[in-house]
Amino acid sequence: MTYSTPGFWRRTICLIYDFLLILAILFIASFIFHFIFSDTQAAYFKPLFQFYLFIIMGYYFTWFWTHGGQTLAMQTWKMRLVSADGRSLTKKQAVARYLFSLTGIFFFVVVNYLFPINFISYQQLALVSVLIFGSGFIWALFDPDHQYLHDRLAGTRIIKLEG
């Protein structure tokens, strides 16, 4: 079956829209976390808080991807996420896509926690992370079907809905 792939800029604008939506959700989730745990300045709260936000964000994306294949932004921009063969996503594919899409962020967090030595500045580490994170999106420019790298790895694809 042949599917139409949304253009690069359409997907980029949709990504920005999703970013703004998830930012609002994470703001509310942060408020709830800090309301429940009043002493969040303790050292162990930083990784707990980051993990909590990671789970909240993951739940947002994987739930929408497995329940209709569209986040709120994808609904607005008339796109759907499907498996490579056109079927609905499985939970495994949704989680894999979420994890693959955050590779650059994982790199930053892991290096930051494992190597607290100042052999590299935060700016340099952030640049390397952005390059790793961005490589999955740049991949779409050279991919024959213009799919992101994390879509290739997870066995998914973004399709354009007609109408």
C-alpha positions, -999 to 999 in steps of 0.1 A, spaced: 0 0 0 13 35 -9 12 63 16 18 100 12 45 114 34 40 149 49 66 174 39 96 182 61 84 216 72 49 204 79 64 178 103 88 203 118 59 228 126 39 199 140 69 190 162 71 226 175 33 225 182 37 192 201 66 207 220 44 236 231 17 213 242 40 190 261 56 220 277 22 230 292 16 194 304 51 192 320 45 225 337 14 212 353 31 179 361 60 198 377 36 218 398 19 186 410 53 170 418 65 200 438 32 202 456 34 166 467 71 166 476 77 199 495 114 194 500 125 190 464 159 206 470 174 173 482 200 158 459 180 126 452 150 146 439 167 159 407 169 124 391 135 114 405 120 146 391 136 141 357 125 105 355 89 115 365 88 141 336 103 115 313 74 91 322 48 118 319 61 128 284 63 92 274 28 85 285 15 115 265 31 103 232 27 66 235 -10 69 246 -19 91 216 2 70 192 -15 38 203 -50 53 204 -56 66 169 -20 73 159 -22 110 164 -11 135 190 -31 167 193 -6 184 170 -8 156 145 -46 159 144 -43 196 136 -17 190 109 -36 160 95 -9 134 100 -9 99 115 17 76 129 14 40 116 36 9 115 57 5 84 31 -18 69 3 7 75 -13 -9 106 -19 7 140 10 10 163 16 -16 190 26 -4 224 61 -19 218 65 2 187 53 33 204 77 29 233 106 21 210 99 52 189 97 74 220 130 60 233 148 62 199 136 98 194 152 109 227 187 94 220 205 127 222 188 137 254 198 103 269 233 109 259 234 143 277 218 129 309 240 97 310 272 116 305 262 143 329 256 117 357 284 93 350 311 118 344 306 148 366 343 158 360 346 190 341 364 176 311 338 190 288 316 221 293 278 219 294 277 238 262 300 213 244 280 184 259 247 200 248 261 206 213 271 169 209 236 159 223 219 182 198 239 168 170 230 132 180 194 142 187 192 162 154 207 135 133 175 115 134 156 145 120 183 153 94 181 117 83 146 125 69 162 149 43 182 119 28 158 90 35 141 78 3 107 80 20 116 111 40 111 93 73 129 101 105 156 78 117 137 69 149 107 59 126 130 35 107 144 20 138 110 15 154 93 2 123 69 32 120 61 60 96 43 93 95 16 95 68 -4 125 55 -41 122 58 -61 135 29 -89 159 32 
